Amino acid sequence: FLIAFIFTTQADRFFDIHLLTAYHQFCANVDSLMAENGFFVHEYTKSRDPTLLYVSISVLFSFIAAMLVFPNFRYANMYWCAQGSASKLTRLALHLTFLLPFFSLLSFTTPLKKELVFGPKKFFTEEQFDILRIYLALLSLTFRSILRKPHLQAHLNLSDAKLSTLQRQNGYIRNVALQAMIFQYYSYFCAAILQYFSPVLLSSVFALLLKTTGQLSWLGSPRVSSSRTTTAVGLASIFDPTVCSAFWSLSLTFVTFINVVLSLIGVMYNSYFLPL
């Protein structure tokens, strides 16, 4: 919870999210909707403290981070073990798959956007850079799906590595116990598949929600401003593209940040404490 709270409160300083701007826009939309429906809006309600927003989002993010701990550790173990029997080209693809979430997280940083969008050369427009973030998140899922075979095979090979370790040790082990120890890796295979795909799948879902609710174009075209009134759209006007873009950008950034950090911790653990 503490990490999620620090990330939520400090996200606007390092990432291009604009959470406070979206919060003030949300409050203005609520006030406008209430005023148009005949409700009286007090003056003191117009200046709202975002502390409750930070706490609520941090509680949600802390649960998400807790659910992503073991999947990312499992993926880190697969990634580390898959390099042992992989060719140079496959190893390069494994490294790229591992680094893609980091590139996705880097694309949300404010300095990178200022350099690529508002810098002297202006490589992208703002809309093109926004959709590039979506493509990076989806590309992570694509590469994870393409390279599923060496990763999942690395998990199954753990039984062979365990058997080789036992053969080098002295002592006696019953045949039934040996079979049960080997079978546990295969019985856990379905859970390993879910743990392998779930981190990037969650990021891709948030990316697609960001693309849809933020009214982004797949080609990076400028957003079309809506001329609908607040009364015409009703409660949907509260969650306008500004509000939705900030929330889903924050969600995508946090999940990607957690995936990157936990994967790095898992790789460090496998490389220094569990050598093959």
Secondary structure by P-SEA (a helix, b strand, c coil): caaaaaaaaacccccccaaaaaaaaaaaaaaaaaaaabbbbbcccccccaaaaaaaaaaaaaaaaaaaaaaaaaaaaaaaaaaccccaaaaaaaaaaaaaaaaaaaaacaaaaaaacccccccccaaaaaaaaaaaaaaaaaaaaaaaaaaaaaaaaaaaaaaaaaaacbbbbbaaaaaaaaaccccaaaaaaaaacaaaaaaaaaaaaaaaaaccccccccbbbbccccccccccccccaaaaaaaaaaaaaaaaaaaaaaaaaaaaaaaccccc
